[in-house]
Amino acid sequence: MNFVSLEEILPEFESRVRRIVYSQMATMDAAGRPRIRVVHIVWDGITGYLSTAPGAPKLTHIARNPNVSLGYWDPAQTTVTVDCRAIEVTDAEEKTVAYRLFVSEPEPYGFDPAFWGGTPDDPAFALIRFEPWRIELAGYPTLWNWESKVWTAQP
């Protein structure tokens, strides 16, 4: 593994998540069993936001255990793995900032989250923030030549 600075990994991280768009998110249920689902996260640097519906199982899971893993993959065999803390956002100002971020980005990366609720203050609009402690970019630039770059937050 090649450990790198945030400054070194951030441009490629942003490029990959914008290109791949959809991620798989792993949480743990009440019985400690893993649960994976496909999600659409929009990133602001290394802070990610996911719109969802109130009462979604993922919210129950992160309330019990906020540690999640996100995985992006594309057919060219490039991957992004993000290990992070997931937090349900209740602050109205942060919800508005994230909502504006979703609609300001071009599709398919950006989107209109109105299907979760008409506005950021709508009770049908729930939001999760992701705070990474580890990001890994990996892939096969040539056959059998695995490359990996890893950033980790300071303890």
C-alpha positions as CSV (number, residue, x, y, z in Angstrom):
1,M,0.0,0.0,0.0
2,N,1.1,3.5,-0.8
3,F,0.1,6.0,1.9
4,V,-0.4,9.5,0.6
5,S,-1.5,12.9,1.8
6,L,-5.0,14.2,1.4
7,E,-3.8,16.8,-1.1
8,E,-2.4,14.0,-3.3
9,I,-5.4,11.7,-3.2
10,L,-8.3,14.3,-3.4
11,P,-8.2,15.1,-7.1
12,E,-8.4,11.4,-8.2
13,F,-10.9,10.7,-5.5
14,E,-13.2,13.4,-6.7
15,S,-12.8,12.3,-10.3
16,R,-13.6,8.7,-9.6
17,V,-16.7,9.3,-7.4
18,R,-18.1,11.8,-10.0
19,R,-17.5,9.3,-12.8
20,I,-18.8,6.2,-11.0
21,V,-21.6,8.0,-9.2
22,Y,-23.2,5.1,-7.3
23,S,-21.7,3.4,-4.3
24,Q,-22.4,0.4,-2.2
25,M,-22.8,1.2,1.5
26,A,-22.3,-1.4,4.2
27,T,-23.9,-0.9,7.6
28,M,-24.5,-3.3,10.5
29,D,-28.1,-4.3,11.5
30,A,-29.3,-4.7,15.1
31,A,-28.0,-8.3,15.1
32,G,-24.5,-7.3,14.0
33,R,-25.1,-8.6,10.4
34,P,-23.8,-6.6,7.5
35,R,-26.3,-5.0,5.2
36,I,-25.3,-3.5,1.8
37,R,-27.3,-1.2,-0.4
38,V,-26.6,1.0,-3.4
39,V,-26.6,4.8,-2.6
40,H,-25.9,8.1,-4.4
41,I,-23.6,10.2,-2.4
42,V,-22.5,13.7,-3.4
43,W,-19.1,14.8,-2.0
44,D,-17.9,18.3,-0.9
45,G,-14.2,17.6,-0.7
46,I,-14.1,14.6,1.7
47,T,-17.4,15.3,3.3
48,G,-20.2,13.2,1.7
49,Y,-23.9,13.7,1.8
50,L,-26.7,11.2,1.1
51,S,-30.4,12.1,1.0
52,T,-32.8,9.5,2.2
53,A,-36.3,9.1,3.7
54,P,-37.0,9.4,7.4
55,G,-37.3,6.0,9.0
56,A,-35.0,4.3,6.4
57,P,-33.3,1.2,7.8
58,K,-29.9,2.8,7.1
59,L,-30.7,5.5,9.6
60,T,-31.5,2.9,12.3
61,H,-28.3,1.1,11.5
62,I,-26.1,4.2,11.7
63,A,-27.8,5.3,14.9
64,R,-26.6,2.0,16.5
65,N,-23.2,1.9,14.8
66,P,-22.1,4.9,12.8
67,N,-19.1,3.1,11.2
68,V,-19.8,2.4,7.6
69,S,-17.9,1.4,4.5
70,L,-18.5,2.7,1.0
71,G,-17.4,1.0,-2.2
72,Y,-17.2,2.3,-5.7
73,W,-16.3,0.1,-8.7
74,D,-16.2,0.6,-12.4
75,P,-15.7,-1.9,-15.3
76,A,-12.1,-0.6,-15.9
77,Q,-11.4,-2.2,-12.5
78,T,-10.8,1.1,-10.6
79,T,-12.2,1.3,-7.1
80,V,-12.7,3.7,-4.3
81,T,-13.2,2.5,-0.7
82,V,-14.2,4.9,1.9
83,D,-14.3,4.0,5.6
84,C,-16.1,6.6,7.5
85,R,-18.5,7.7,10.3
86,A,-22.1,8.3,9.2
87,I,-24.1,10.9,11.0
88,E,-27.8,11.8,10.5
89,V,-28.0,15.6,10.0
90,T,-30.8,17.4,11.7
91,D,-29.3,21.0,11.5
92,A,-31.5,23.0,9.1
93,E,-28.6,25.1,7.8
94,E,-26.5,22.0,6.9
95,K,-29.5,20.4,5.3
96,T,-29.9,23.5,3.1
97,V,-26.2,23.5,2.1
98,A,-26.3,19.8,1.2
99,Y,-29.6,20.2,-0.8
100,R,-28.0,23.1,-2.8
101,L,-24.9,20.9,-3.4
102,F,-27.1,18.1,-4.9
103,V,-28.9,20.4,-7.3
104,S,-25.8,22.5,-8.3
105,E,-23.9,19.5,-9.7
106,P,-24.7,18.3,-13.3
107,E,-26.5,15.0,-13.7
108,P,-25.9,12.1,-13.2
109,Y,-23.6,13.1,-10.3
110,G,-25.9,15.8,-9.1
111,F,-29.7,15.4,-8.9
112,D,-32.9,16.9,-7.6
113,P,-33.6,15.4,-4.2
114,A,-37.2,16.7,-4.2
115,F,-38.5,13.1,-4.4
116,W,-37.5,12.8,-0.7
117,G,-39.2,16.1,0.1
118,G,-40.0,19.4,-1.6
119,T,-37.4,21.4,0.3
120,P,-34.6,20.9,2.8
121,D,-37.0,21.7,5.7
122,D,-39.6,19.2,4.5
123,P,-40.0,16.4,7.1
124,A,-39.8,13.9,4.3
125,F,-36.1,15.0,3.6
126,A,-33.5,13.2,5.7
127,L,-29.8,13.6,5.3
128,I,-26.7,11.6,6.2
129,R,-23.2,13.1,6.4
130,F,-20.1,11.0,5.9
131,E,-16.8,11.8,7.6
132,P,-14.0,9.5,6.2
133,W,-11.0,8.3,8.3
134,R,-9.7,6.2,5.4
135,I,-9.8,6.5,1.6
136,E,-8.3,4.0,-0.7
137,L,-8.0,4.3,-4.5
138,A,-7.0,1.1,-6.3
139,G,-7.1,-0.4,-9.7
140,Y,-5.4,-2.4,-12.4
141,P,-3.8,0.1,-14.8
142,T,-2.3,-2.9,-16.6
143,L,-3.1,-6.6,-16.2
144,W,-1.9,-8.1,-12.9
145,N,-0.4,-4.7,-11.8
146,W,-2.5,-3.7,-8.8
147,E,-1.9,-0.1,-7.7
148,S,-3.3,1.3,-4.4
149,K,-3.1,4.8,-2.8
150,V,-4.4,5.2,0.8
151,W,-5.1,8.3,2.9
152,T,-5.9,8.0,6.6
153,A,-6.9,10.7,9.0
154,Q,-4.6,11.5,11.8
155,P,-5.6,9.8,15.1
